[in-house]
Amino acid sequence: MGLTNFQARILSKGEERFKLYQRSHKAHFGVPASGRILDFGCGAGGFLLAAQQNGLEAWGIDTESARQSQYLSIADTSFPELRDRFHRYDGRLMPFPSNHFNAIHSWFVFEHVTDPQCSIREIVRTLAPGGTLIIHADDVRNNWDGHAAAVWPPYLPREFAAAYLDGLGKAEQSEFITTCVVYISAPVLVDILTTFGMEILYVNAAPERPAIPEALYVTSDAEARALGRKMRDSQIPSPAENLNIVARKPLK
């Protein structure tokens, strides 16, 4: 029995992201990533499997049991020897020794991490001296939610999110966005990383985008819904660059 179309898409997307990652790694560090790599928030494991197939020793970690099931289904079909490379994560300590990985990659995960201090600590702990880190995520300063593909007022109180989405005509996104998405920005993550001694090689600049000033004065569902209706026809585009941090753990 071969891969389903859905599984094949996971592998194709993983290969695409891995190639993008290696281009970025070479641009910032002078060489492609090599050795032992962790995909932090690996989803169904497409990137993990692509990295493994391209000569790295790859591991993945994710919180969702559904993603683990998807990964195991793919592994059982085509990569049985890699079945143990996926680990479930409870958001606290990671099941890896200190100074273990040569590189860590995270693709749009930190907008779902409720305790970034703990997760960053674990990333730095498990990264070997001289190891590299590349993080991508949704930056709250962009005034955009990539999950709903819609304009989003920075730091809009969550109690008004459902009404705002209703006004946008995207009420079906309410449960996911209100329960699974948190606000994070590059300066917050950079502060945590530098506190743990990481060297920052690149961080995206603050976006030059309108701040949607009316959102500051939203105090009711009615006002949030009205703002959503107004923003439905907004010409604000998706961001050219989202949260993007490139860092390295010092050798000493």
C-alpha positions as CSV (number, residue, x, y, z in Angstrom):
1,M,0.0,0.0,0.0
2,G,1.5,3.3,-1.1
3,L,1.2,6.8,0.3
4,T,-2.1,8.6,0.1
5,N,-2.4,12.0,-1.7
6,F,-2.5,13.7,1.7
7,Q,0.7,12.0,2.9
8,A,2.4,12.7,-0.4
9,R,1.6,16.4,0.1
10,I,3.1,16.4,3.6
11,L,6.3,14.9,2.2
12,S,6.4,17.4,-0.7
13,K,5.8,20.4,1.6
14,G,8.5,19.1,3.9
15,E,11.0,18.9,1.1
16,E,10.1,22.4,0.0
17,R,10.6,23.8,3.5
18,F,13.8,21.9,4.0
19,K,15.3,23.4,0.8
20,L,14.2,26.8,2.0
21,Y,15.8,26.2,5.4
22,Q,19.1,25.1,3.9
23,R,19.2,28.2,1.6
24,S,18.7,30.4,4.7
25,H,21.2,28.4,6.8
26,K,23.9,28.8,4.1
27,A,23.1,32.5,3.7
28,H,23.5,33.2,7.4
29,F,26.1,30.6,8.5
30,G,28.1,30.1,5.2
31,V,27.3,26.4,5.0
32,P,24.2,24.2,5.0
33,A,23.1,22.6,8.2
34,S,24.6,19.2,8.9
35,G,24.8,16.6,11.7
36,R,21.9,16.2,14.2
37,I,18.8,18.4,13.7
38,L,15.6,18.9,15.6
39,D,12.4,20.2,14.1
40,F,10.7,21.9,17.0
41,G,6.9,21.6,16.4
42,C,7.3,19.1,13.6
43,G,3.7,18.6,12.7
44,A,3.3,15.4,10.6
45,G,7.0,15.2,10.1
46,G,7.5,16.3,6.5
47,F,10.5,18.5,7.3
48,L,12.0,15.8,9.6
49,L,11.8,13.2,6.9
50,A,13.2,15.5,4.2
51,A,16.2,16.4,6.4
52,Q,16.8,12.7,7.1
53,Q,16.6,11.8,3.4
54,N,19.1,14.6,2.7
55,G,21.9,13.3,4.9
56,L,21.1,14.8,8.4
57,E,20.1,12.8,11.5
58,A,16.7,14.3,12.1
59,W,14.3,14.3,15.0
60,G,11.0,15.9,15.6
61,I,8.8,17.0,18.5
62,D,5.2,18.1,18.7
63,T,2.4,18.4,21.2
64,E,-0.5,17.1,19.1
65,S,-1.4,13.4,19.1
66,A,-3.1,13.8,15.7
67,R,0.2,14.9,14.2
68,Q,1.9,11.9,15.8
69,S,-0.6,9.6,14.2
70,Q,-0.1,11.2,10.8
71,Y,3.7,10.8,11.1
72,L,3.5,7.2,12.2
73,S,1.2,6.4,9.3
74,I,3.7,7.8,6.9
75,A,6.7,6.2,8.7
76,D,5.0,2.8,8.7
77,T,4.3,3.0,5.0
78,S,7.7,4.3,3.8
79,F,10.2,4.9,6.6
80,P,9.7,2.2,9.3
81,E,13.3,2.7,10.5
82,L,12.5,6.3,11.4
83,R,9.4,5.5,13.5
84,D,11.1,6.5,16.7
85,R,12.2,9.9,15.5
86,F,8.9,11.6,16.5
87,H,8.4,12.5,20.2
88,R,5.3,13.9,21.9
89,Y,6.0,17.0,23.8
90,D,4.1,18.4,26.8
91,G,5.5,21.9,26.5
92,R,8.0,21.5,29.4
93,L,11.2,19.4,29.4
94,M,12.3,17.9,26.1
95,P,13.4,14.2,26.1
96,F,16.9,14.9,24.8
97,P,20.2,15.3,26.5
98,S,21.9,18.7,26.8
99,N,24.2,19.9,24.1
100,H,22.8,17.3,21.7
101,F,21.7,19.0,18.4
102,N,23.8,20.7,15.8
103,A,20.8,22.6,14.5
104,I,17.2,23.4,15.6
105,H,14.5,24.6,13.2
106,S,11.0,25.8,14.1
107,W,8.4,26.7,11.5
108,F,5.4,28.8,12.7
109,V,5.1,27.2,16.1
110,F,5.8,29.9,18.6
111,E,2.4,31.6,18.0
112,H,1.0,28.5,19.7
113,V,3.5,28.3,22.6
114,T,2.0,29.5,25.9
115,D,5.3,29.3,27.8
116,P,8.0,30.5,25.4
117,Q,10.5,31.0,28.2
118,C,10.4,27.3,29.0
119,S,10.5,26.2,25.4
120,I,13.4,28.5,24.5
121,R,15.3,27.3,27.6
122,E,14.9,23.7,26.3
123,I,16.0,24.7,22.8
124,V,19.1,26.4,24.1
125,R,19.8,23.5,26.6
126,T,19.7,20.8,23.9
127,L,21.6,22.8,21.3
128,A,25.3,22.0,21.1
129,P,27.9,24.8,21.5
130,G,28.2,26.3,18.1
131,G,24.8,25.0,17.1
132,T,22.4,27.0,15.0
133,L,18.8,28.0,15.4
134,I,16.3,29.4,12.9
135,I,12.8,30.3,14.1
136,H,9.8,31.4,11.9
137,A,6.5,32.4,13.5
138,D,3.6,34.9,13.2
139,D,4.6,38.2,14.6
140,V,1.8,40.0,16.4
141,R,3.2,43.4,15.2
142,N,2.3,42.5,11.6
143,N,-1.5,43.1,12.1
144,W,-2.2,39.8,10.4
145,D,-3.3,36.4,11.3
146,G,-2.0,33.7,9.0
147,H,-4.4,31.1,10.1
148,A,-7.5,33.1,9.1
149,A,-5.5,34.8,6.3
150,A,-7.0,38.1,7.6
151,V,-6.1,41.5,9.0
152,W,-5.7,41.2,12.8
153,P,-5.4,44.1,15.3
154,P,-2.3,43.7,17.4
155,Y,-3.1,42.4,20.9
156,L,-6.9,42.5,20.4
157,P,-8.3,41.1,23.6
158,R,-9.3,37.4,23.1
159,E,-12.8,37.9,24.5
160,F,-13.5,40.0,21.4
161,A,-11.8,37.7,18.9
162,A,-15.0,35.6,18.0
163,A,-17.0,38.8,17.4
164,Y,-14.2,40.3,15.3
165,L,-14.0,37.1,13.2
166,D,-17.7,37.1,12.8
167,G,-17.5,40.6,11.4
168,L,-14.8,39.5,9.0
169,G,-17.0,36.7,7.8
170,K,-14.7,34.1,9.2
171,A,-16.6,32.9,12.2
172,E,-15.6,29.3,11.5
173,Q,-12.0,30.2,12.6
174,S,-13.1,31.4,16.1
175,E,-12.5,28.2,18.1
176,F,-9.0,27.6,16.8
177,I,-7.8,31.2,17.0
178,T,-9.2,31.9,20.4
179,T,-7.9,28.6,21.9
180,C,-4.7,27.8,20.0
181,V,-3.1,31.1,19.0
182,V,-1.1,33.3,21.3
183,Y,0.5,36.7,20.7
184,I,4.3,36.7,20.2
185,S,6.8,39.0,18.6
186,A,10.4,38.9,17.6
187,P,11.7,41.3,20.4
188,V,10.1,39.0,23.0
189,L,11.8,35.9,21.7
190,V,15.1,37.7,21.2
191,D,15.1,38.9,24.8
192,I,14.6,35.3,26.0
193,L,17.3,34.0,23.7
194,T,19.9,36.6,24.7
195,T,19.1,36.0,28.4
196,F,20.2,32.4,27.8
197,G,23.3,33.6,26.1
198,M,22.4,33.0,22.4
199,E,24.1,35.1,19.7
200,I,21.6,36.8,17.4
201,L,22.7,36.9,13.8
202,Y,19.5,38.2,12.3
203,V,16.0,39.3,13.4
204,N,13.3,40.9,11.3
205,A,12.7,44.6,11.8
206,A,9.5,46.1,13.2
207,P,7.0,46.0,10.3
208,E,6.0,49.3,8.8
209,R,2.3,48.7,8.8
210,P,-0.8,50.6,10.0
211,A,-1.6,49.8,13.6
212,I,-5.4,49.8,13.2
213,P,-5.8,52.4,15.9
214,E,-9.6,51.9,16.3
215,A,-8.8,48.4,17.8
216,L,-7.4,50.1,20.9
217,Y,-10.9,51.3,21.8
218,V,-12.8,48.1,21.3
219,T,-14.6,47.3,24.6
220,S,-17.5,45.1,23.4
221,D,-18.5,42.4,21.0
222,A,-20.6,44.9,19.0
223,E,-17.6,47.2,18.5
224,A,-15.4,44.2,17.6
225,R,-17.9,43.0,15.1
226,A,-18.2,46.4,13.6
227,L,-14.4,46.7,13.3
228,G,-14.3,43.2,11.6
229,R,-16.9,44.4,9.1
230,K,-14.8,47.5,8.4
231,M,-11.6,45.5,8.0
232,R,-13.2,42.9,5.7
233,D,-12.6,45.2,2.8
234,S,-9.2,46.4,4.0
235,Q,-6.4,46.7,1.5
236,I,-3.8,45.7,4.1
237,P,-1.8,42.8,2.5
238,S,-0.2,39.8,4.2
239,P,3.2,40.6,5.5
240,A,6.3,40.4,3.3
241,E,8.3,38.9,6.2
242,N,7.0,37.4,9.4
243,L,8.9,36.7,12.6
244,N,12.3,35.5,11.5
245,I,15.2,34.9,14.0
246,V,18.6,33.4,13.2
247,A,20.8,32.6,16.2
248,R,23.8,30.6,17.3
249,K,24.9,29.1,20.6
250,P,28.4,30.3,21.5
251,L,31.2,27.8,21.6
252,K,31.9,28.8,25.2
